[in-house]
Amino acid sequence: MIVRMKEILLFTTARSVDETIRVLGNLGVMDIKEIDRSPNGIAERRLVSLNKTENAISSLKEHSKKKKDTITRVKYPAKDPKQLVERVLMTEEIKRRCKDRLDELYLQLDWYKTWGEKVNVKDFEILRKKGIYIRLYLLGKSMIPKVKEDHTVVTFPEQNGKIPTALVTQNEHEKLNQKEVVPPKLSLGSIQRQIKRKKRQLTEVERFLDDQTEHLHWLEEYRILLKDRLGMQQTLGGMGDIDGKLKYLKGYIPCDSVDDFVAKAEENHWGYHITEPEKPEEVPVFIKNPKWISIINPVMKFIDIVPGYKEVDVSIYFLVAFALFFAMLVGDAGYGLIFLLVTLFLRKKLTPQMQILVYVLSGTTIVWGILSGTYFGAEEIAALPFFKNLIVEEIASFGFDNVSFMMHLSFLIGAIHLTVAHGIRVAQFINSIRALSEIGWIFLVWGLFFLTEQLVLGKTMPIWGPWLFIAGVALVALFSVESKNFLKSMLVSLANLPLSLISGFSDIVSYVRLFAVGMATTAVAASFNNMVLPEGITDMGLLDLLMAAIALLLGHGLNIALALMAVMVHGIRLNMLEFAGHLGVQFSGEAYKPFTLVSQKSVVEPEKMEPAPTL
């Protein structure tokens, strides 16, 4: 349900503005909108500090995952969280430079492995001064005879399919038409010593980062504090100003929070004006549902859409339809059982909403798989007496010719789904003549359903079927547009009707994907089974069984991934496009984000640490 909002205009004195912002943040109910949009340098600097802190936290979390060394060492000190952030980021930069330098040194070391560890690179310069030029190349075998005809070259034993070749010449400009290998500037000994130093430095860097993982909680608190400071500065910078003496801001709060706000306003001597929102398109959307409906929230957050303030909350309709679509698109009880077991195994890492959602989706998939006799795409399992007795023939995956019924069922689900959409619209416009137009659309949806069945499945339309079109067209033409000019509104409705009917027909046909994709998932699973076990498991050795198990695991893993992709593409599409289109929901809203201060205490300093040598 979309919670009704109130628009608030709040006034406070310039002297008490900081305290006002603090109280508003602690109250945590107002979604504040900027009035002054001029650049705010302080807020920008605080945002930079917040980003740095988040990067430092991310870096330390990565190290905390792989930290194994528990040896007690001298710790590096940090006086405050800002200093710790700077040191962690500086250390990460040192680490990056160390790795880059090591890569360079290893490339130079490889040069010596190719051309000889006893080579002295200074000799190249000595020879150059005496008029002898040596150029190095790595050439293919086929090129060597031709090169030897035209140039004086020395070749060395083949390495990695290439022949190290040295061109010796007294002509400074003589070269081969190939990429030249440039000798390193450092001697072998110098390179090896630098590699050792860089490795020691890298080890020290890693130890420092490992040590600082102890202070992750400290930086987490510091991040919260920075977020609060940033929010306060953004709020302050976005407030309107009257002669430098009065500050004001605009925002929105839920209706059930108005009393709390008024109490705080009276207590702190604020001026305020509370009205109904003048511009619905600017009002943030606060969706509040019972817990059993809110389990769909993870999906809604994933696709990142919010209905407009004056639109309909589709959560409950999305949940019911999505669970059915998920079951039909995946369609395998075995896969549903895997989803259930994985969720049980990972339950501590999932949010409660996500857990319950997957339980629901797994359950519907298992039920559909049992009724259709689908267990990992194996017809042999479905044929077992116990499982066979549970199969509903009309939707069975194996052994029955039920393609026509499944297509009929898909079209029927589509018609019911779209009817629900227009039924909601009837309730929306119950006090308007437009409700009659939506009733007309319900007639047209069912007329299009019978027309689809006739064209696709060859079923004869009922005798009264054409009357659905007649009644529907009449109601839509007469009552779609509220206007003083009745004739004009009717002509506009009639002009738009042909394209709307074509769109409605394609929408109903679109639901056939529920059957087609579900059938494809089962067919792919069955194909993997037949490829890996064409004659079953009889006369198979232990090694053969092991290889078959691995192949089946990979095959069904791929099929599960494809099925989940199909759910995201088709299951969400039917809700977000077909259903939402008929419901008139454009998802044009912006989520309600109340200004809230989280930190309740100052950042605690870390334990005193003994000083250590700087990096």
Beta strands, then each sheet from edge to edge (+ up, - down):
strand 1: 5-13
strand 2: 31-33
strand 3: 133-139
strand 4: 153-155
strand 5: 163-169
strand 6: 180-181
strand 7: 240-242
strand 8: 246-254
strand 9: 271-275
sheet 1: 2+ 8- 1+ 9-
sheet 2: 2+ 8- 7+
sheet 3: 4+ 5- 3+ 6-
end
